Amino acid sequence: MWESNQQVIGNLPHSSAFLTWILFIGLSIQARNVIFNTIYTSFFLPYDSPPMWELLDLKLYCRSHYSSFTAFMALSTCLKAYLFYILLHAFLQGRLNQPFSESLVKSILAEAKVSMGIGVVYFFGHQYGAWLETQNVVIPNLALVYLDGAGVWI
C-alpha cells in the first residue's frame, strides 16, 4: 500500500506538467484568436467572428473605445497564457523537487506578479465596461469577452 502511494505521489509532477501543457496551449490559442479577431475586425465588420460581433455596437459607437476594450481582452488572455508558461517552466526545470530553492521562490514570485496583473486587468476592464454602459453602449456579458474574473476559469 505504501509503495503504491509513493508511486502516485512520484507521478504527480509529470501529470501536473501534462495538464499545464494542455492549459498553456489552449490559452495560447485563445490569446491568438483574440488578437487576430481584434485586428481582423478593425478593418472589417465582425460578422464572421463570433466573440467580436457582440462588440459591434461598441465599434460603431467609437473605434478608440473598441480598440481599448479589445486591448483589455487581449491583455487578459495573454497574461493567462504567460502565467501557465511560468508554471510549465517551473515543472520542466524540476524546481518542484527542491521546494525551498531560490529558483522556485523566484518562480512563485513571478506567478504572483502575473496573477496580480491579471486581476488588475480584469478590474480595469470591468470598470471600463461599466463606464461604457453608462454611455448607453451595449456591452456583452463579460464572460464572453474574457473579462469576467474568476468565471473565466470555469
C-alpha positions as CSV (number, residue, x, y, z in Angstrom):
1,M,0.0,0.0,0.0
2,W,2.8,2.4,1.0
3,E,4.7,1.7,-2.2
4,S,1.7,2.4,-4.5
5,N,1.1,5.7,-2.7
6,Q,4.7,6.7,-3.2
7,Q,4.4,5.9,-7.0
8,V,1.2,8.0,-7.2
9,I,2.9,10.9,-5.4
10,G,6.0,10.5,-7.6
11,N,4.0,10.7,-10.8
12,L,2.1,13.9,-9.7
13,P,4.7,16.3,-11.2
14,H,4.5,14.5,-14.5
15,S,0.7,14.5,-14.7
16,S,0.6,18.2,-13.5
17,A,3.1,19.2,-16.2
18,F,1.0,17.4,-18.8
19,L,-2.1,19.3,-17.6
20,T,-0.2,22.5,-17.6
21,W,0.9,21.9,-21.2
22,I,-2.7,21.4,-22.2
23,L,-3.8,24.6,-20.5
24,F,-0.9,26.6,-21.8
25,I,-1.6,25.5,-25.4
26,G,-5.3,26.2,-25.0
27,L,-4.8,29.6,-23.5
28,S,-2.2,30.5,-26.2
29,I,-4.7,29.6,-28.9
30,Q,-7.3,31.7,-27.2
31,A,-4.9,34.6,-27.0
32,R,-4.0,34.3,-30.6
33,N,-7.7,34.2,-31.6
34,V,-8.5,37.3,-29.6
35,I,-5.5,39.2,-31.1
36,F,-6.3,38.0,-34.7
37,N,-10.0,38.8,-34.3
38,T,-9.3,42.2,-33.0
39,I,-7.0,43.0,-35.9
40,Y,-9.4,41.5,-38.4
41,T,-12.5,43.3,-37.1
42,S,-10.6,46.6,-37.0
43,F,-10.8,46.5,-40.8
44,F,-13.9,44.6,-41.5
45,L,-17.3,44.2,-39.8
46,P,-17.2,41.4,-37.2
47,Y,-19.9,39.2,-38.6
48,D,-17.5,36.3,-39.2
49,S,-16.0,36.5,-35.7
50,P,-18.4,35.1,-33.0
51,P,-16.9,36.7,-29.9
52,M,-16.4,40.1,-31.6
53,W,-19.8,40.5,-33.3
54,E,-21.2,41.2,-29.9
55,L,-18.9,44.3,-29.7
56,L,-20.4,45.7,-32.9
57,D,-22.3,48.4,-31.1
58,L,-19.1,49.5,-29.4
59,K,-17.2,49.6,-32.7
60,L,-19.9,51.6,-34.3
61,Y,-20.0,54.0,-31.3
62,C,-16.3,54.8,-31.2
63,R,-13.4,52.9,-32.7
64,S,-11.0,54.1,-30.0
65,H,-13.2,52.7,-27.2
66,Y,-13.5,49.5,-29.3
67,S,-9.7,49.3,-29.5
68,S,-9.2,50.0,-25.8
69,F,-11.8,47.4,-24.8
70,T,-10.3,44.7,-27.1
71,A,-6.9,45.6,-25.7
72,F,-8.1,44.6,-22.3
73,M,-9.4,41.4,-23.7
74,A,-6.1,40.6,-25.5
75,L,-4.0,41.5,-22.5
76,S,-6.0,39.3,-20.1
77,T,-5.7,36.3,-22.4
78,C,-2.0,36.8,-23.0
79,L,-1.3,37.2,-19.3
80,K,-3.2,34.0,-18.5
81,A,-1.1,32.1,-21.1
82,Y,2.1,33.6,-19.7
83,L,1.1,32.5,-16.2
84,F,0.9,28.9,-17.4
85,Y,4.1,29.3,-19.2
86,I,5.9,30.3,-16.0
87,L,4.2,27.3,-14.2
88,L,5.2,25.0,-17.0
89,H,8.8,26.3,-16.9
90,A,8.9,25.5,-13.2
91,F,7.7,22.0,-13.8
92,L,10.2,21.3,-16.7
93,Q,13.1,22.7,-14.7
94,G,12.4,20.3,-11.9
95,R,12.1,23.1,-9.4
96,L,9.3,21.3,-7.5
97,N,11.6,18.6,-6.3
98,Q,13.5,21.3,-4.3
99,P,10.7,23.1,-2.5
100,F,12.9,25.7,-0.7
101,S,15.3,26.6,-3.5
102,E,15.9,30.1,-4.7
103,S,14.7,29.4,-8.2
104,L,11.4,28.1,-7.0
105,V,10.9,31.2,-4.9
106,K,11.6,33.3,-8.0
107,S,9.1,31.3,-10.0
108,I,6.4,31.6,-7.3
109,L,7.0,35.4,-7.1
110,A,6.7,35.7,-10.9
111,E,3.5,33.8,-10.8
112,A,2.2,36.0,-8.1
113,K,3.1,39.2,-10.0
114,V,1.4,37.9,-13.2
115,S,-1.7,36.8,-11.2
116,M,-1.9,40.3,-9.7
117,G,-1.6,41.8,-13.2
118,I,-4.4,39.6,-14.4
119,G,-6.6,40.8,-11.5
120,V,-5.7,44.4,-12.3
121,V,-6.6,44.0,-16.0
122,Y,-9.9,42.3,-15.0
123,F,-10.7,45.1,-12.6
124,F,-10.0,47.9,-15.1
125,G,-11.6,46.1,-17.9
126,H,-14.7,45.6,-15.8
127,Q,-14.8,49.2,-14.7
128,Y,-14.2,50.4,-18.3
129,G,-17.1,48.2,-19.5
130,A,-19.3,49.6,-16.7
131,W,-18.4,53.1,-17.7
132,L,-19.2,52.4,-21.4
133,E,-22.6,51.0,-20.3
134,T,-23.3,54.4,-18.6
135,Q,-22.7,56.0,-22.0
136,N,-25.6,53.8,-23.4
137,V,-23.3,51.4,-25.3
138,V,-24.3,47.8,-25.2
139,I,-21.6,45.7,-23.8
140,P,-21.9,41.9,-23.9
141,N,-21.6,39.6,-20.9
142,L,-18.1,40.0,-19.7
143,A,-17.6,36.2,-19.6
144,L,-18.0,36.2,-23.4
145,V,-15.2,38.7,-23.8
146,Y,-12.8,37.1,-21.3
147,L,-13.1,39.8,-18.6
148,D,-15.2,38.0,-16.1
149,G,-12.5,37.4,-13.5
150,A,-12.9,34.1,-11.7
151,G,-15.7,33.0,-14.0
152,V,-13.2,32.8,-16.9
153,W,-11.6,29.7,-15.4
154,I,-14.8,27.7,-15.2
